[in-house]
Amino acid sequence: MVDGFDGERGTVTAGARGYYLKGPLVFLEQALIRFALGMLYERGYTALYTPFFMRKEIMQEVAQLSQFDEELYKVVGKREDPDAPSDAPEEEKYLIATSEQTIAAFHRDEWLAPSSLPICYAGISTCFRQEVGSHGRDTRGIFRVHQFEKVEQFCLTSPHDNESWNMFHKMIETAEAFYKALGLPYHIVSIVSGELNNAAAMKYDLEGWYPGSKAFRELVSCSNCTDYQARRLAVRYGQTKKMDKEVEYVHMLNATMCATTRVICAILENYQTDDGVVVPEVLRSFMPQGMNEKIKFVMEAPIDQQRAALEKLSLKEDKSKPQAAATKDNKT
């Protein structure tokens, strides 16, 4: 083990799926974030560090109804309005499940000039998810947790000339470039219409290969929501409404760039050697000396510890057998 994760203490502190990242994995996570942001910056994206929570009325405009029951954490606090009556109800806010939610609301109730589009943001935030529907799945490790860091692609385009569909393919290509640079095996899956939520007109998932479970698992979700979110948020296309024309809305698209805990898992599994984990070459300049090429194992993995304990117990039992036989012979 590289000794970069403590789930036992994390669970004591934060409950189920709680965790601490330690030492090398802290640096590896930061390296992934910096590499992802740098790649998006080179492609014309504007970095955006977003709030971690949203007012209830805004969250209702960007989230699906099912998310309130299965995914979102509610935060209740006193109202900050000094003129509010003393018996006013407490203000409800929700922790974000993805920076897609806060970025979608960034241009809420605005008119966007055609000349300003497309607009592309590289969102970075901590994300919080209850994962109610995943009870019993991935309960160990950091693949599926309640809190994680994520870099997100979010783009707004004109509703005309297939611009959002052209952007959709560019965004999945950008995600591919990121995972190719990391040297991680992956494939692209087109999600069937029956599995789409109300917002997405089309969705592609990029799934990475995890040798430990011998399976491809989701790393990226890329969706074209066309004008569904923009209508709810009143993000309109043009400068002002023309009396003889219907109001048009921009198209919104989102795609994961890097959900750090899942990518860390993929790196640990795909780059593992007998004495440690090789650091992908593109991340080495972001890692400190001593772990910029390889993160060395410093302790046995739990499964090896368990195996060693069983072998030790078996050895004790073997040693006790001849002693028992000798004792019996002496008595006779």
Beta strands, then each sheet from edge to edge (+ up, - down):
strand 1: 5-6
strand 2: 20-21
strand 3: 46-49
strand 4: 53-55
strand 5: 74-77
strand 6: 91-95
strand 7: 111-112
strand 8: 119-128
strand 9: 147-157
strand 10: 186-190
strand 11: 202-210
strand 12: 215-224
strand 13: 236-237
strand 14: 248-249
strand 15: 251-259
strand 16: 276-278
strand 17: 294-296
sheet 1: 1+ 2-
sheet 2: 3+ 8+ 9- 15+ 12- 11+ 10-
sheet 3: 4+ 6- 5+
sheet 4: 7+ 13+ 14-
sheet 5: 16+ 17-
end
